[in-house]
């Protein structure tokens, strides 16, 4: 199951790279809009798949305004 998700992530990554390369070529406005839309769809699909594959979210704790108590030895 996890291997299938990794394969899908690689596929999305490869598609994103291909669309980025295509955007660096000479395109008509219609072609450019199509590729930009596909690029956006691929990024969204990859983010959704990555979030479901790796559901952990690491948060940086907020800085405390309190001063820490001095340590005793």
Contact map, one row per residue, 1 for C-alpha under 8 A:
1111100000000000000000000000000000000000000000000000000000000000000000000
1111110000000000000000000000000000000000000000000000100000000000000000000
1111111000000000000000000000000000000000000000000000000000000000000000000
1111111100000000000000000000000000000000000000000000000000000000000000000
1111111110000000000000000000000000000000000000001000100000000000000000000
0111111111000000000000000000000000000000000000000000000000000000000000000
0011111111100000000000000000000000000000000000000000000000000000000000000
0001111111110000000000000000000000000000000000000000000000000000000000000
0000111111111000000000000000000000000000000001001100000000000000000000000
0000011111111100000000000000000000000000000000000000000000000000000000000
0000001111111110000000000000000000000000000000000000000000000000000000000
0000000111111111000000000000000000000000011011000000000000000000000000000
0000000011111111100000000000000000000000000001000000000000000000000000000
0000000001111111110000000000000000000000000000000000000000000000000000000
0000000000111111111000000000000000000010010000000000000000000000000000000
0000000000011111111100000000000000000010011000000000000000000000000000000
0000000000001111111110000000000000000000000000000000000000000000000000000
0000000000000111111111000000000000000000000000000000000000000000000000000
0000000000000011111111100000000000110110000000000000000000000000000000000
0000000000000001111111110000000000000010000000000000000000000000000000000
0000000000000000111111111000000000000000000000000000000000000000000000000
0000000000000000011111111000000000100000000000000000000000000000000000000
0000000000000000001111111110000100110000000000000000000000000000000000000
0000000000000000000111111100000000000000000000000000000000000000000000000
0000000000000000000011111110000000000000000000000000000000000000000000000
0000000000000000000000111111000000000000000000000000000000000000000000000
0000000000000000000000101111111100000000000000000000000000000000000000000
0000000000000000000000000111111100000000000000000000000000000000000000000
0000000000000000000000000011111110000000000000000000000000000000000000000
0000000000000000000000000011111111000000000000000000000000000000000000000
0000000000000000000000000011111111100000000000000000000000000000000000000
0000000000000000000000100011111111110000000000000000000000000000000000000
0000000000000000000000000000111111111000000000000000000000000000000000000
0000000000000000000000000000011111111100000000000000000000000000000000000
0000000000000000001001100000001111111110000000000000000000000000000000000
0000000000000000001000100000000111111111000000000000000000000000000000000
0000000000000000000000000000000011111111100000000000000000000000000000000
0000000000000000001000000000000001111111110000000000000000000000000000000
0000000000000011001100000000000000111111111000000000000000000000000000000
0000000000000000000000000000000000011111111100000000000000000000000000000
0000000000000000000000000000000000001111111110000000000000000000000000000
0000000000010011000000000000000000000111111111000000000000000000000000000
0000000000010001000000000000000000000011111111100000000000000000000000000
0000000000000000000000000000000000000001111111110000000000000000000000000
0000000000010000000000000000000000000000111111111000000000000000000000000
0000000010011000000000000000000000000000011111111100000000000000000000000
0000000000000000000000000000000000000000001111111110000000000000000000000
0000000000000000000000000000000000000000000111111111000000000000000000000
0000100010000000000000000000000000000000000011111111100000000000000000000
0000000010000000000000000000000000000000000001111111111000000000000000000
0000000000000000000000000000000000000000000000111111111000000000000000000
0000000000000000000000000000000000000000000000011111111000000000000000000
0100100000000000000000000000000000000000000000001111111000000000000000000
0000000000000000000000000000000000000000000000000111111100000000000000000
0000000000000000000000000000000000000000000000000111111110000000000000000
0000000000000000000000000000000000000000000000000000011111000000000000000
0000000000000000000000000000000000000000000000000000001111100000000000000
0000000000000000000000000000000000000000000000000000000111110000000000000
0000000000000000000000000000000000000000000000000000000011111000000000000
0000000000000000000000000000000000000000000000000000000001111100000000000
0000000000000000000000000000000000000000000000000000000000111110000000000
0000000000000000000000000000000000000000000000000000000000011111000000000
0000000000000000000000000000000000000000000000000000000000001111100000000
0000000000000000000000000000000000000000000000000000000000000111111000000
0000000000000000000000000000000000000000000000000000000000000011111000000
0000000000000000000000000000000000000000000000000000000000000001111100000
0000000000000000000000000000000000000000000000000000000000000001111110000
0000000000000000000000000000000000000000000000000000000000000000011111000
0000000000000000000000000000000000000000000000000000000000000000001111100
0000000000000000000000000000000000000000000000000000000000000000000111110
0000000000000000000000000000000000000000000000000000000000000000000011111
0000000000000000000000000000000000000000000000000000000000000000000001111
0000000000000000000000000000000000000000000000000000000000000000000000111
